[in-house]
Amino acid sequence: MAKNFKDLIVWQKAFSLSINVYKTTKTFPNSELYGLSQQIRRSSISIPSNIAEGFNRYHNKEYKQFLYIALGSCAELETQIRIANKLGYIEDERSAEILIIISYISRMLSNLIKKLWTRY
């Protein structure tokens, strides 16, 4: 059993994804500094942030709600990465790597939500 959110593998993966995304968006054109780049960064940060915040909530119902928000942020980030790839801001290989990680995190979040539904 995890004692704090940092013990959760899903949080660790999401945290690493955020760092990865920040490094990737550094190469975006300056014209995207306050556009797509900013949106991608926000979405990526939202995932581990909501996992952490939910973990520290008192009620399981609140925890699940934050996990659902993190799951929604995964879908948002996937969409934004696909757009950035189509615009030529992210190479195909790099985009594919990020999308695989997002998919993995999404599955982990879905499984955690299912576990919480069956436990309480």
C-alpha positions as CSV (number, residue, x, y, z in Angstrom):
1,M,0.0,0.0,0.0
2,A,1.3,3.4,-1.0
3,K,2.0,5.7,2.0
4,N,2.1,8.9,-0.2
5,F,1.4,9.8,-3.8
6,K,5.1,9.6,-4.7
7,D,5.0,5.9,-4.0
8,L,2.4,5.4,-6.8
9,I,4.0,4.1,-10.0
10,V,1.3,6.0,-12.0
11,W,2.4,9.3,-10.4
12,Q,6.1,8.5,-11.1
13,K,5.3,7.8,-14.7
14,A,3.2,10.9,-15.1
15,F,5.8,13.1,-13.4
16,S,8.4,11.8,-15.8
17,L,6.1,12.4,-18.7
18,S,5.7,16.1,-17.6
19,I,9.5,16.5,-17.6
20,N,9.7,14.8,-21.0
21,V,7.0,17.1,-22.4
22,Y,8.6,20.2,-21.1
23,K,11.9,19.3,-22.8
24,T,10.1,18.5,-26.0
25,T,8.2,21.8,-26.2
26,K,11.4,23.7,-25.8
27,T,12.0,23.1,-29.5
28,F,8.6,24.6,-30.5
29,P,8.6,27.8,-32.6
30,N,8.5,31.0,-30.6
31,S,5.1,31.8,-32.1
32,E,3.8,28.8,-30.0
33,L,5.2,30.0,-26.7
34,Y,1.8,31.1,-25.4
35,G,-0.3,28.8,-27.6
36,L,0.0,25.0,-28.1
37,S,3.2,24.8,-26.2
38,Q,1.6,26.3,-23.1
39,Q,-1.5,24.0,-23.4
40,I,0.6,20.9,-23.8
41,R,2.6,21.8,-20.7
42,R,-0.5,22.5,-18.7
43,S,-2.1,19.2,-19.7
44,S,1.0,17.2,-18.8
45,I,1.4,18.9,-15.4
46,S,-2.3,18.3,-14.7
47,I,-1.8,14.5,-14.7
48,P,0.6,14.0,-11.8
49,S,-0.9,17.0,-10.0
50,N,-4.4,15.6,-9.9
51,I,-3.1,12.1,-8.9
52,A,-1.2,13.7,-6.0
53,E,-4.1,16.0,-4.9
54,G,-6.6,13.1,-5.1
55,F,-4.4,10.8,-3.1
56,N,-4.4,13.3,-0.2
57,R,-8.2,13.7,-0.2
58,Y,-10.0,12.3,2.8
59,H,-12.8,10.5,0.9
60,N,-12.4,7.9,-1.8
61,K,-15.1,9.5,-3.9
62,E,-13.0,12.7,-4.1
63,Y,-9.9,10.6,-4.9
64,K,-11.7,9.0,-7.9
65,Q,-12.9,12.3,-9.1
66,F,-9.3,13.6,-9.3
67,L,-8.2,10.4,-11.0
68,Y,-10.9,11.0,-13.6
69,I,-9.6,14.5,-14.1
70,A,-6.1,13.1,-14.6
71,L,-7.5,10.6,-17.1
72,G,-9.2,13.5,-19.0
73,S,-5.9,15.4,-19.1
74,C,-4.3,12.3,-20.7
75,A,-6.9,12.5,-23.5
76,E,-6.3,16.3,-23.8
77,L,-2.5,15.8,-23.9
78,E,-2.8,13.0,-26.5
79,T,-4.9,15.3,-28.8
80,Q,-2.4,18.2,-28.4
81,I,0.6,15.9,-29.1
82,R,-1.1,14.7,-32.3
83,I,-1.8,18.3,-33.4
84,A,1.8,19.3,-32.7
85,N,3.0,16.3,-34.7
86,K,0.8,17.2,-37.6
87,L,2.1,20.8,-37.5
88,G,5.6,19.4,-37.7
89,Y,6.6,20.6,-34.2
90,I,7.3,17.1,-32.9
91,E,8.9,14.4,-35.0
92,D,6.9,11.2,-35.7
93,E,9.2,9.0,-33.6
94,R,9.2,11.4,-30.6
95,S,5.4,11.8,-30.9
96,A,4.9,8.0,-31.0
97,E,7.0,7.6,-27.8
98,I,5.0,10.2,-25.9
99,L,1.7,8.7,-27.1
100,I,2.7,5.3,-25.9
101,I,3.6,6.7,-22.4
102,I,0.2,8.5,-22.3
103,S,-1.6,5.3,-23.2
104,Y,0.2,3.4,-20.5
105,I,-0.6,6.1,-17.9
106,S,-4.2,6.1,-19.0
107,R,-4.5,2.4,-18.6
108,M,-2.9,2.6,-15.1
109,L,-5.3,5.3,-14.1
110,S,-8.3,3.3,-15.4
111,N,-7.2,0.3,-13.4
112,L,-6.7,2.3,-10.3
113,I,-10.2,3.8,-10.6
114,K,-11.6,0.3,-11.1
115,K,-9.8,-0.9,-7.9
116,L,-11.2,2.0,-6.0
117,W,-14.7,1.3,-7.2
118,T,-14.5,-2.3,-6.1
119,R,-12.9,-1.5,-2.7
120,Y,-15.5,1.0,-1.5
